[in-house]
């Protein structure tokens, strides 16, 4: 669906404070198109705040976000979307009174497609993610797992350079997670973009990510391949506390 391209998204020394709470404290990360980067950490580690920074919903102070070498730290969420950053949310945030198809047509129109082209693209993406139900169904009546998939599809309708997915497997059963993993794994090849994946489901994270970046208390704790991260003593302690010293301890 997309031509091959090599683009880069960087967060450099990113800080975010909410009053006296340091949600992010000097975080650095980067990825290129084609990468799938997992962003994990215990509750309150700063994962969603990091994605908010990368997508323009939260400005770093101090810190810098660069897209292909250009400083985009002060762009609004709308301008970041037009610049090539698509995202989904923990709660799907679909337009509930619009149809499934309309939810995907709107981002197409937002990037300058004609209505006919946006509608054609929306149907193609729905077919690609395996949505076989009525595209004219109103979104406030969708099953939960379909809401999650349509949220991802809507992000992809922006033709993003980078898709940021915030807990897409939340609430899904094992079979639904397996289907989701197949979708996420194929996104870089099919759409030519990079993926940042926040997820608590370690089966999903370990199964689809090329690299994993671990946050704890707003700071970077570790980064590496799935095999490296799941054996890292610092990561095990952050997740398991004293249990991390046991030989059988795994994430």
N, C-alpha and C positions, 0 to 999 in steps of 0.2 A: 504493500500500500504506500510505501514511502521510499524515496531514493536514499541510497547510502550516504551518510554524512558523519563527520567526526566533529563533535562539539564538546565543550567542557563547561561544567558547572562547579564552582568553587565557593567554599565558605572559609574565610580567613580570620582567625582570632576573633570569633564571634562571641559577644557578650550580650545577655539580656537580663535585666534586673526588674523585678516587680516589687517595688518598695525595697525592703531589706532582703528579699529572696533572690538569690542568684540562680535563675533558671538555666542559663548557659554561661559558662565561665572560661572563655578562651578556646572555643572549639574550632578545629580545622578539619575539613574533609573535602574531597573532590571526587568527581566521577566524569567519565566520558560517555558519549552515546555508545550504546552496545553493552554498557555495564549494568549489572543488577547489584545494587548496594543495599544490604540489609542494615537497618538502624534499630538497634535493640538496647535494652537496659531495664532495670527495675522500674516499677511505678514511680513517677515523679522525677525520672532521670533527665528529662528535657527533650524527649524525642519529638513530640508534637510541636513544641516551641521551635525546634530546629527546622522542621518542615514549614512552619509558619514563616520563619525568616527566609527560607529558600523560595517561598512562593509569594512574598510581598504582603502577607497578612501581619507581619511583625517586623519592624525595622530594628536592626542590631544597633547597640550603643554601648561601647564602640564595636567595630568589626566591619567586614566587607564581604559582600556577595558579588562574585564575578560570573558573567555568562560570556563565554568565548573571549575572555580577557577584558571585557567592558564592565565597569562598576555599575551594578544595577541595584545597589543597596537601598536606594531611596525611591524605587519604583513602587507604585501601588500594586495591589493584587491584580487589578484589571490589566494594567500595563505589563505586568510580569506574564500574565496569561498570553497576551498578544506577542510577547517577546519569545515565548516558547516553553513556558512552565505550566504544565497541566497537573491537576491534583484531584484526589478524592479525599473524603473526610471520614472521621470515625463514625459519625452519623451520616447517612448517605447524602442528605441535603438536596434531594431531587426536588424539582418543582412539582408539588403533589397534585395540583389540579390540572397539570398538563399531561399529555400522553407520553409513553415511552419514546416514541419517535420524535415528538416535539422537544423532549429533553436533550436529544442528540442533535437536532437541527439547529437549536439556538447557538451552541458554541461554533458550529460551522458558519453561521451567519456572522458571528462575532469576529471571525478571522477573515471575512470578506468574500466568502463563497456566495454565489447566487442561491436562491431558495431551491432551485432544481438540483444544483450540485450538492448543497448541504443535505438535502433529503436523500439523494443517492448515496452519499457518503454514510449517512446515518444508517441506512438499510444494510450497507456493506459491513459496517462495524457490528451491528446486531447479529448478522449472519456469522461473522467471524468469531464472536464470543459464544456462539451457540444458543442465542435466544430464539426459541422457536414459537413463542406465544404471540398473542395479538399485539402488534406494535402500536395499535391505537388504544390500548388499555391505559386507563388513567393511573398515574403512579401512586396515588394514595391507596390503591388496592393491591399492590404488588406483594408477593411473599418476600420475606426478609432477604433470602439468599439472592433473589433477583434484583432487589434494591442495590445490593453490594456490587453485583456485576454491571448493572446499568450505570452506577456511579463511576466505575472504571471506564466503561465505554464512553461516557460523557467527557471524561478527561482526555481520552484518545481522540475525540472528535475535534479537539483544538489543534491537531497535528503537532503535538509538542516535541520539543527537543529533549525534554525530560518529563517523565510522569512520576509524580510523588503520590504514593499510595499509603494511606494511613489506616492500618488495621483492617485490610479488606476481608480477612478470614474470620473476623470476630463473629461469633454466634453460629458459624457454619459447622455442619457435621463432617465426619471423616470423608465421605464420598464427595461432598461439595468442596471441601478443601483440596482434594485431589484434582478436581476439575479446574479449580482456581489456579493451582500450581501450573497446570498445563498452559493456561492463558498467560500468566505472568512470564513464564519461561520463553514464550514465543513473542512477547511484545517487542524486544529490541530488534529481532530479525524482521518482523512484519512491519513495524512502524519506524524503524531506524532511530529509536530514541533510547536514552538511558532511563533506568528505573531506580527510585529510592523507595524502599519498602520498610515501613514500620509494622512490626508484627510481634505479638506475644506467642503465637503458635510456632514453637521451635522446629516442628516437623516441616512447616512451610518454609521458614527461614533457611534451614539447612539444606532443603531440597532445591531451592531456586537461586540462591544468591551466589554471586561470584566472590564477593568480599562482604565482610560484616564489620560495621563500626559500632563499638559499644560505648554507651554513655552511662555515667553514674554520678548522681549529684550535680548534673550540669557540666561535667568535665568528660573529656575523652579518656576512656579507660583502656581500650585496646582496639586494634584493627588488624584484620588478616583474613585468610580463607576460612571457610566454615570449620575445617579440621583444626586449624590453628586456634581459632577462637574458643571452640568447645573444650579444648584442653588447657586453656590459659588459666593458671591459678587465680589471678586477679578477677577474672570474669566469674569463675566458679564461686569465689567468696562473695562477690556482689549479689549473685543469685541465690546461693545456698547457705551463706554464712558458715557456721562451724561444720556443717555437713560436707563442705568442700574438701575437707581433709580425708574423707573416706575414699578408699580406692575405687569404689563403684560410682562415685559422684560424676554425673554428666548433666549437661544442660538439656 
